[in-house]
Amino acid sequence: MIDDSIRVLFVDDDAVTGQVMQRNCDSVDYSCQVFSSAEKCLEEFQNSGADVVITDLRMPGMNGFELLSKLREIDSEIPVLVMTGYSSVENAVEAMKRGATDFIKKPFDFEELRLLLGRTIQAVRLRNENRLLKKRLEKERNQFGMIGEAPVMKTLFNTIEKVAEVNCCAIITGESGTGKELVARALHDYSPRRDKPFVAIDCGALSDTLLESELFGHEKGSFTGATQRRYGLMEQASGGTLFLDEICNISDAMQMKLMRAIEDRKIMRVGGANSIPIDLRIVAATNRDLEAMVEAKQIRHDFYHRLNVVTIRVPSLHERRADIPALIDSSVKELSQRYNRVVQGFDPISMRLLCEKEWSGNVRELRNTIERCVILADGPILSWGENNENAVVDAYQRTKFSDDDFIPLIVLEQEYISHVLKCCNGRKTEAARLLGIDKTTLWRKLRRYEDTADMV
């Protein structure tokens, strides 16, 4: 089967060399087009492009140096391998200075050229994959700085866009770790209040007394330890947005005080005598069912409806599994830069396990898992197993050997390679990388298994 993703153009005025190259490329399933002149090759490249160009240096008409320069003018990154029929490496060195990717001497051994071409193709694939990943991430990371192409996320983005432009209170609901604060920040950043402060507070982490002081502020001497005036968060957020996380943990008394402040647009510091006008938008968040809490009289009915002008629900990761690969890729890129780790991503088996796992902690749990893997990385390819995150995933349930029943090595090899291919969804390049062999070797082994099966 021809690998259409890689296209090789070969240039040599020696017809025999071109025929040999074409025959050898066909034998290893490379898509190769042979030209007898640099002019014809350049024309084809301008019309249809290529992934790799292999050219002789000494040719009548346009020589290899000139072809190299013109190719570089069209595509500065196209890999160009040069051939030289002279014993001196001076020509090859000159070609490298002019931008050639690598060189090989003529007459060349095709196996040597194949290995060189394999390394070059691998580099091309990596470059193309990085470009595709970058484009995908740019596409999937929408204007609100969040990643999501699932329908539920598109609905969320549409809601954010509508709510952000109006000045109303809102409640954000969703499971823990779904990114409710990100939504709150998006509502602020894309609202007319964007140039004013965004202030967040976790209401579940403070007692009533501390929460009141944090929200409304206090005057000097208003209680033991109040050695100076303190401006509350509502005052600090005036003109902007106040984000109240875990709103369900606020007591009945604090609900009354907050509701009064929202309605009157005024606050009074603890121990103070004068009202202070405020102008802010309140966005609240919770991971609990507020309507059920209202019915159970755990949340005041009037307080709930004062805040609940608009409800925005953030979907769980279970509802948007298609976004997991993009979330993983984005997190790996960001965290590898933060921790100065040279990592490319997860191996296919780990990637499959990450995508299949039920993330009860949603995006936060997924990101924390990736963060640990990046920090503890031993190489450029990350591995993860649900039972042991720091160990390489056991890719194959190893055969228990018997002292009496011996299995041919080719059978074991075939079973293992078939397993790796299945884990890679049939992607031979990825399977070859995991197996530690080049793609041509893998193709040759697969062809041998087919031949063996035909003889049986």
N, C-alpha and C positions, 0 to 999 in steps of 0.2 A: 504493500500500500504506500503510495507516495505521500510524503509529508508536505502538504500544501502550504504550511505556515513558513517554510524556509525555501527560498529560491536562490539558486546559485547561477551566476553568469561566469563562464570560463572563456578566456581570450588567449589564442595562440595561433600564429600563422602556420604552424606545423600541423597539417591535417591528421597525421598519424597520432600525434599527441592528443589532439582533440578527440579522435575516435576512442582512444584508450581511456581518456578521462570520462567520456560519455558512458562507455561500457561499464567502467568501475562504479560510477555513480549509480547507474541503474541497478547494479548488483546489491547495493546497500540502501536502495530506496531514497536516494537524494534526487530532488528535482533540479536537473542541471541543463542549461542551454549553452551550447558551444558556438563561438564566433571565431572567424579567421582574421578579423581585423578589429582594431580598437574603435574605429568609426561606427561599425555596425553595433558593437556592444554598447557604445555610448548612446546611440539612437534608441536601442531597446530599453536601456535604463531610463532615459528621459520619458519614454512612453509608458512603461509598465513598472519601473522600479525593480529592486531586488533586495535580498537580505545579505548576500555575500558576493563579492566580485574577486575572481582569481585571474591575474593577468601576467603574461610574459612581459619582460622589460624591453627586449630588443625585437622590434617588429618594423616592417616597412610602413611608410605613412606615419600615422600617429603612433608614437611609441608608448610604452607602459607608464613612463613618467608623466607624459602629457595627459594620458587617460586618467591617471591618479589625480592630477590637479583639477581636471574638469569634473570628475566625480565628486571631489571635495567641494567644488563650487555649488553643485546641485544638492548634495547631502553631506554635511560635515561629519556625520557619524557612521556612514556606511562602511562596514569592514572591508578592507581591500588587502588581499594576500598577493604578494608579488613573487614571480619565479625568475631566477637568473641562471643562465647556462654557463656562466663563467666561474672559474675556480675562486676568484677573488670575491670577497664579501663587500667590496667597496660600493658596488651598485646597490646591493640590498640595504647597506647602511644609509646611502643617499636617499633611497626610497622611504626608509623609515623616518628620516628627517623630514621628508615631504608629507608625511602623514599616513604611510602604509601601516596596516595593523600588524603584519608579520611577513616573513619570507620563507621560501624553500628553494633549495638548489635543484637544477636540472642536470641530468635526468633524475626525476624524483621517484621515490618508492611510494606507491599509492597508499600503502598502510600508514606511512609517515604523514602523508598529506591528509589522509582520513582523520588521523588523530588531531592534527592541527586544525582541520576544518571542524571537527567535533568540538574542540575547545572554543573556537570562534562562534559556532552556532549556539553553544551554551551561553556565551556572553550576550549574543543577540537576543536569545530568549529571555534572559534575565532583564535586559534593557527594555524589551517590549512589555514584559510582565509589569515592570516598575511603572512604565508609562500608562498602561491600562489601569493599574491600581490607583495611580495618581488621578487619572481622569474619573475613575469610578468614585473615589473618595470626594473629589471636587463636586461631582454630580449629587452624591448621596448626602453630603454635608450641606444642608439647606441654609437659607439666609439667617436662620435663628441659631446657627452653630451646632445643630443637632443632626445626627445621622439617622436616616430612616426612609426607606422606599416602600415599606409595607402600607397597605391601604389605611390601616388604623393610624399610622403616623401622618399620612397625608391629611387625614381628617383633623388630627391634632394641630398640624401646622396651619390649616385653613381657619380653625377656631382661634388660634393665637393671633393670626393676622387681623381678624375681625375685632377681637376683644381689646387688643393692644391700643387701638386708635381712639377708644372711648374711655372716659374717666368714670369707672365704676368698680365697686368691690367685686372680688371673685374668690371662689374656693376651688383649689386644685386637689383632686383626689387621685389615689393610686396606691399600689403596693409599695412597701419599703424598697428603696433602691431603684425606682423607675426614673428618677430625675425630675421630681416635682419642683425643686429649687431652680433647675435650668429653665423650666417653663415660666416660673415667676420672673426670672431675670429677663427672659425674652419679652414678656409682657411689658417690662419696664424699658428695656433697651429700644423697643420699637414703638414707644408711646411718646406723646408730646412732653413727657416728664423725663426723657432720656438724659438730659443735661443736669438733672438734680440727683440727689443721693438715692441709692438703693440700700436699705438697711434690713438685715435679717436677724431674727431671734428665735431660738428654740424654746417654745413655751413649756415644754415638758421637762426641761432641765432645771427650772427655778421654782422656788416656793412662792406663795402669793406675795409675801412682803418684798422679796427680791424682785419679782416680776413687776410689781407696781413701781418700784424705784427705777428699774431699768426702762420701763415704758414712759413713765411720766416725769422722771427726774425727782430731785429733792432739794430742799433748801438746807443751808448750813445749820446744824444743830437740831434738825428735825427728828433725829433718833440717835442712839448711841453709835458712834463711829462716823456720823455725817459731819466731817470736819470742814467740808466746803460745799458750795453749790454744785449740783450735778445736773447737766442738761439730759433729759430723757431721750430715748430713741425716737419717740414720736415727734419731738421737737427737732431732733437732728435730721429726721427724714422729711421734714416739712418741705413741700414743693415736689417731693419725689414719691417713692414707693416704700411702704413698710411691709415686710414679709413675715407673717406669723406662722412658723412651722409647728406642727403638732398642736393645732388649735383645740383639739378635743380634750387636752389636759388642763385647760383653764377652768378655775373654780367658778361657781355661780356668782360670787361677789365680784370677781374680776371681769366676768362677762358683762355685768351691769355697768361697771365703770368704763369698759371699752366701748360698749354700745352708746353710752351717753357722750363720750368723746367724739365718736363717729358722727352722731346726729348733730351735736352742737358745734362741731369743728373747733372745739376748744379743749384745753387740758389745764390741770392745776397740779403743780409740783407738790410732792409730799411735804407737808409742813408749810406750804405756801398760802398766800391770801389772795393772789390775783390770778385771773384766768389768762391763758396764753393762746392766741389764735393759731391754728395749724391748718395746713392745706396738704393733705396727702391721700394717696390711694392705698387701701389695705388689700393685700392678697394673702389669703390663708391657705394652709395645706394640712391634709391629714391622710393617714392610711386606714382609717376606720370608717364605718358606715354612719355618717352623721344623722341621716334620717332615722335610722334605728335608735340612735342615741337620743334624739329628740323625743321619739315615742316612749323611750324608757325614762324620760325626764332627767337624762344625764347632761343634756345640753338645753339651754333655754330656747324655747320656740322663737321668741322675738329676736334673740341674738343671732340664731342661725339664719333667719330670713333677712336680717339686716346685712349680713355678709354675703349671703347666697344670691346675689344678683345674677351671676353666671357661674355655672359649675363646669370645670374643665377636667376631664378624666384622662390620666396618662396611662397608656396601655402597658401591661406587663410584658416581659420578654417572651413569655410563652405565646403571646398573641402576635409576635413579630419576629418569628424565628428566621425569616429570610434576611433580616438585618444583622444577624449575629456575625457572619464572616466580615462584613464591613466594619462592625464595631471592634472586632478583634484586630483587624489590620490597622485601623486608626489608633487603637490603644498601643499596639506594639511599636508603631512609628513614634508616637509621642513619648512613651515611657523609655524607649531605647535612647532617645535624645536626652531625656531628663537624667537618666542614670549612666550616660556615656557607655552604653553597651552596643556592640556591633552585632545586631541580630537582624535576620531577614523575615522571620515569621515562624509559624508552627509547621511541623511535618504533617502530611495529609492525614495520618491516623489520628494524631492529637487533634487536628482541626475537626475531624468528624466527631470525635468524642466531645469536644467543646460545644459543637453545634447541637448535639443530641441531648446533652445534659439538661435536666430540669433546674433552672436557676431560681431558687426560691427567693434569693436576695436580688434578683434581676440584674440590671446593668452594673450596679455597684459591686455585687459579688463576682460577676464575670470580670470586671476590671481589676479587682483585687487579686483574683487568681492569675490574670495575665501579668500583673505587676510583680507577684512573687516569682513567676517563671522568668521574667526578664532579669530581675535582680540576681537570681541563682543560675543564670544561663552559663553553660560550659562551652558554648560554641554559637555559630550563627543561626543554627536551626533549633528552635525551641521544641521541647517534648513535654507532654502532660498526660498523666493517667489519673483517673478519679481516685484510685487507692493510694497513689504515691506520686505527688506532683513533681518531686525532685528527681525521679528516676526515668530513664528512657522507657517509653511504652513498650510492653512485650508485644511485638507485632504478630507473633505467630505462636499458637499453642504447640509447643515442641513435642515431637514424637517420642514416646517411651520405647526405648530400644529393647529388643528381646535377644537373648543369647542363642536362640534357636532359629528365629525367623529373620532373615537378613533382607533388607530392602535396597535395590539398586540406587546408587547416588543420584542418577539422573531423575528418578522418580521423586525423591525428596526435593531436589532442586526445582523440578517442574511444579510441585505442589506449593512450594514456598513462593516462587515467582508468581504463580497464579493468585495466591493470597494477596501479595503486595499490589498486584495490578488491580484486584478487586477493591482494595482499600483506597487506591488512587483513582477509582472510577474509570479505569482503562487508560489513564494518561501515561504513556510509555516513558516520556521524558522524566516525569516525576518519579515513576517507579524505578527507573535506572539510577536516579540520584540516590534514592533510599537504599538500593542494592549495592551501591558503590561501584557501578560499572557504567560504561558509556552506552548511549542509546543503540548504537550499531551492534554492540555485543548482545544486548537484550534482544534485538530483532533476530540476530543469528541463532540465539538459543531457542526462541519461539518457533523459528522456521525448522530447527532440528527436531523439536517436539512434534511438530506437524508431520514431518517425514517419518519419524518413528511410529507415530500412530497409523500412518498409511501402510506401513510394512506389517503391522500386527494383523 
